[in-house]
Amino acid sequence: MHVIVVGCGRVGSGLATQLTAEGHSVAIVDKQASAFRRLPHGWRGQKVLGFGFDRLHLEEAGAGRADALAAVTSGDNSNILTARIARENYEIPNVVARIYDPRRAEIFQRLGIPTVPSVSWTIDQVFRRILPGGGAFDWTDSSGRLHIVERTLPAAWAGRRIVEALPEELAARMKLVGVTRSGEGLLDVDTLIGQEGDVLHLMVAAESEERFRELFGHHSLHATSPRPDTPPGGAATAGGEAAAGGEAEGAAADRRGGRWRR
């Protein structure tokens, strides 16, 4: 896969490093050249100095062939614009955006873009959203037979009752236990209609792994090594991740508005 990471702070640099280690092609974009110092020596990916909402910079990063994009700057405005351009102009199938202000989650939801609030943001959560079926399970019981996993709602399930979209033959081996929508966790799922961008939390029996992969992708349910967390909140980091930089990036995006569309 070719993945574009926008923002080379703690999360962005960690994500880019992990992706290249797993054999993916990666381009990372940041407005500050000094941010690239966070990347390890000899990192094999592409570094693009610029803005994620600028089409010229996105195209330099390979947006035309990208399979996924993660907008992980500190600015909600920048992340919204970058994610929207990735979806609408380049039709990148797997897009995820970092969000600081939960009041803006509805904007992302209308665009069908999965989000994670900054307070709970981790590199592993980005993986689960930009790689189809990616990431390990979130919890397993002591026997190793029951797992809770998190997956993005398949596009074909939008507009349907989610519980009815799950195959009947898996009713005894796979249960929907919760849904995250617009940053809010929902437990009353029996009548819930799927919306693009929903994140499903499923209890899955280990013997159902093959069928699970058919539904949600080709990654196994087996555990992987944990990935580092980023600290909560808007703590200042290199690569433009200081919370105060968000509105400035959004204003710069507004000035460049004429370049969003083809």
N, C-alpha and C positions, 0 to 999 in steps of 0.2 A: 504494500500500500504506500501511496505518497500522502504524507500528512503535513499540513501547514500549522505551525504554532505561532500565534501572534502574542507577543509579550515574553521577554526573556528575564523574568524575575525568578523567584524561587520555584514556583509551580511550572512556569514555561520551560526553564532550563532543565528542571528535573524530568519533565515530560519528554522533552526532545532527546535527552540522554537515554532514557529508558526505551523510547521508540527505536532509536538507532541500534541499541544493544540487541533488540529483538528482530533486527533485520529489515526494518522499514526505512523507506526514503523519507527524509525530513528536511523541511525548510523552516527556519525560525526568523520572524520579523520583529524588529524593535526600532524605535526612533532614536535610541542612544547607543552609539558604538560601544561605550563602556559596559553596557549590559551583557555583551557577549563574553565578558570575562567569567561569567558564572558557568559557562560551558567548560567541560573538561578539556585538557590539552589533547590535541589530536582528534577532537570530535569530527565525525565524518560527514555531517550534514551541511546544508547550505545556509549561510547567514545573509539576511537581506536588511539593509539599513533603510528604514522607512516606516510607513504607517499601514496598518492592516486594512484601513478603509480606502486606501488609494489603489485604484485599479492597476496602475503601472507597477506598483510594488507587489501587489498580489500576483500579477502575471509573471513577474520576475521570480516569484516564489513557486510558480508552477500551478496556479489556480485552475488552469484549463485541464489539467490531468489529475487534480487532487481527489483523493477518496474521502478525506476528512480534514476538518479545520477546527482548531480550538482557539477561541478568543479569550485570553487569560490576562489581559492588561488590568490595571486598577480602575479604569474608567468605564462605567456602565454605558455611557453614550458611545464610546469607541467600540465596545463589545457588541452593542446592539447593531450599529452600522456595519461592522465587519461581518457579523453573522448573517445579516440580511443580504449583503452583497454576495457572500459566499453561496447562499441558498438561491437567490433570485437571478443573479447575473451568471454565475458559474455552475449552478445546479450541483454543488458539492453535496453528496448524499448524507454524510454524517457530520453535523455541526453542533458544537456545544459552546456555551458562553458562560463566563464567570459573571456573577452579579453581586454587588455590594448592597444595593438598596432593594429590599424585598418588595417595595411598593411598585417597582418597575417589572416585576415578574410577569404581570399580565401582558406587557408589551411582547416579551419573548414568547409567551404562550400563544398569542395570536399569530405569531410568525412560525409556530411549530418548532421552536428551538429549545431543546432541553437545557436547563440551568441548574446550578447548585449554588446556594448562598455562600458567601465568602466564609462565614463562621464555621461551616462544615466542609470546606473545600479541601480535597486531597488529590494527589496525582492519580491514585487508583480510581477515584470517581470519574476523572476525565477519561481514563482508559475505557471504562464501562460504557461511556457514551459515544466516543468517536470510533472505537473498533467494534464492528458488528459482533455481538455476543461476547465481547471481550471482558476481561477481568475475572477474578476469582469469586467464590461465593462469599457472602457477608457473615454467615454463621453456619456452623454444622453441629449436630448433636454428638454425644460421646461415642455413639456406635458408628458414626461416619456414614449413616444411611440417609439422613435427612439434612437438606441444605436450604437456606434462604438465599435467594439470588435476586439481583436487581437488573432489569432489562428495560430498554425503551420500548414503548408500545409500537408494534409493527404497523406500518402505514395502512395496511388493508383492514386493520381493526378499528380505525377511527370511525366514529358515528355508530358503532355497534355496542351493545352491552358487553363489557369486557369478559364477564364470566361465561357468556354464551359463545364467545369467540374461542375460548379454550376447547380443544377437542374432547368430545364426550368420553373417549376411551381412556383419557388420562385423569378423569374425575377423581379416582381413588389414589392417584400418585402425584398430582400437581394441583396446588391450591393458590388462588390469589388471596393474599393476606392484607395488602395495602397498596395504595397508589399515591405517588407524590405528584401534585399538580400546582404549577405556579409557586413552587416553594412551600406548599402546604401539604402535610401528610393527611391522607384520608383513609379511614378504616371501614366506613360504611360503603362497601364496594359491590353489594349484591345487585344494585340497580344502576350502577355507575356507567354512563356512556363514555366510551373512549374518546379522547381528544389528542390531536397531534401534539407531541411533546410530553405526554404522560410517561412517568417512570413507574413500572410495575415491580412490586415486591412479591415474589413467588416462593412458596414452600414446595420443594421438589424432592421426590424419592430418588436415590442414587441409581436405581435400576432403570429409571426413565431417561437417562442421559442421552441416549441416541435420539429419541423422539424430541427431547428438549432442543438438541442442536438443530434438528430439522426446522423447528419453529423459530428459533432465535439466533441461529448462526452456528459456526463450526468450532467454536472454542469449547473446550472441555469444562466440566464442573469441578475438576480437580484443583486443588489449591495451588497458588503461585506464591512466590516470595512477596512479603508485604513491601509496599512502596512508601517512601517518607511522606509525612504530612507537612503541610504548610501551616504556619501559626494562624490562629483565628484572627478575624477582624481585619482592619485595613492597615496593618503595620507597615511602615515604610520599608521598601526593599529596593534593590537596584533594578534597573530595567524599566523604570516608569511605573512601579507598583505602589508608590506612595499614594494614599487615598486622595490627597489634595490635587493630584494630577488629573483626575478623571474629568472634571468639568472643562479643564483647558484642552484636553484631547477632544472632547465633544465639540468645543467651539471651533477647533481647527478642522474637524470633520465637516461642520456646517459650511466653512469657507470653501471647502473643496467639493461641495455638493454636486457641482456640474459634472464631476468625473465618475459618479457612481454608476450611471447607466450606460449601456452600450448604445 
